Amino acid sequence: MNEPSAAIPRQPAHSAVRPTAADAPSRTAESNSGAATAAESMSLLGVAALVDHAAELLDGVTRRTPLQRNERLSKLTGAEVWLKREDLQPVRSYKLRGAYTLMSQLSPEARQRGVICASAGNHGQGVAWSCARLGIDGQVFVPTTTPRQKRERIRELGGPNIELVVVGETYDAAAEAAAAQAALSGRVLVPAFDDLRTLTGQGTVAREVVDQLGRAPDVMVVPVGGGGLITGCGAWLSVHSPQTRLVGVEPAGAACLAVGLDAGHPVTLASVDTFVDGAAVRRAGDLTLALARQLGFHEWVGPSESGRWTGADGAAVRDAAVDPYGPAGRPRPTLMSIPEGQVCSEMLALYQTDGVIAEPAGALAPAALRRGPRDTTLRVLPGQTVVVVVSGGNNDISRYSEVLERSLIHEGRKHYFMVSFAQEPGQLRRFLDAILGPDDDIVLFEYVKKSNRETGPALVGIELGDPDDLAGLLARADASPIRVEPIPPDSAFFRYLV
Ligand SMILES: Cc1ncc(COP(=O)(O)O)c(C=O)c1O
């Protein structure tokens, strides 16, 4: 188990000290390493001031997206849950805030050189949109995993100003290629998260929320990829709304910020589940991790028996189920990692109940409020005001069948089995009569009769009416002469099926 790393000095959240010139990086900084390295030691107060500056730059440029009360999640939690609808930005995600903040501060000479970025799909749209608006030429590098819908949107939004380059199988591979090309071409790199200009642009979401609500929310829930949105929002809230509890949500299959916080430095994950493509990042940023440490995530003591971080084991929680508030009632930032299937269930609820089209990363934050195992459910107090960022809505329609499948499996309603049938007539009827329950449905059946053997295996997929019906089905299978073997969800065969 990992211990929390040593605390680094934290800026008092409500300090009256103004940021100094040394705090703030040059607002026109445009080298490719740019403000990021210089600002690693920057105070949260300085970052918050730059968020205010970004808000000025974005005024009249980005859409002031709606903050909508959500009946479903409010009912579920007993809290007042509000959705910040960043999926309704012109590029259908908050990503243009950071891209435009950075690009609008470039000098005429830098604009002339053009820009370059790597993107899983949404940042590229923010860059493309800003290129068209500012009259800058740009190249967007995306990996082959970027859905077609996002590639098309990048081309449409950037028009003649944008060249799309598809390279590598992961975001990180595309980022490497973009950095190499930037060094060769002299184009200005526009980082997706690890740059002060980018993350302070993203931080304007929190500022806008407090303005729209007219007061500080009790809790703000934000999705996490490389950490730009959470650190920009977190820095601003820590100064202007220290009573707000900040919650970051990572996908379990790509929890790079949690792993980096555990280690005390950015760690490259050996593998990532790319399903939540907007937030499937292999390595948190240097700057974003340093800021996350300042925000106090590393100080978090979780609810597990040991009272410490529970380690980098996928769906483990860094949650505040027991005591989200520290001494003197001061909220502690919380980081959670939640399973991809939980995100799928939330995508479907957003679609079917609320009429909101969210992409997987867009549904990440609201998914944390779903009722489920304690470790992956964010507990909020009844009556609290909870703001949840729906960060993006660029969902490719062809993904919904996978979303449905993953959701059913997550909810315990869909299971796969290998069933060994004796090679004689009437066996299937026997299986249906003796083992299947009245509300269970066969959704997959693959069988090839092998006449020279005594038994023949069939692959059977069953959708249960209720997840609790599984125990009865397995008991009936045990009592029957037909051999029924569940296919474990963590097996290679299961992964092949789904
Ligand atoms: C829709 C959406 N949500 C969340 C994220 C994660 O953002 P960050 O890298 O700022 O943590 C991204 C990143 O691209 C995204 O596109």
The ligand as a Gaussian input file, in Angstrom:
#p B3LYP/6-31G(d) Opt

LIG

0 1
 C      -14.816000      15.627000     -22.433000
 C      -13.583000      15.616000     -21.590000
 N      -13.696000      15.518000     -20.269000
 C      -12.615000      15.481000     -19.463000
 C      -11.334000      15.532000     -19.975000
 C      -10.136000      15.505000     -19.043000
 O       -9.520000      16.715000     -19.001000
 P       -8.110000      17.114000     -18.372000
 O       -7.036000      16.564000     -19.263000
 O       -8.155000      18.583000     -18.379000
 O       -8.029000      16.523000     -17.017000
 C      -11.162000      15.658000     -21.344000
 C       -9.834000      15.741000     -21.937000
 O       -9.639000      15.821000     -23.119000
 C      -12.307000      15.698000     -22.182000
 O      -12.206000      15.813000     -23.503000

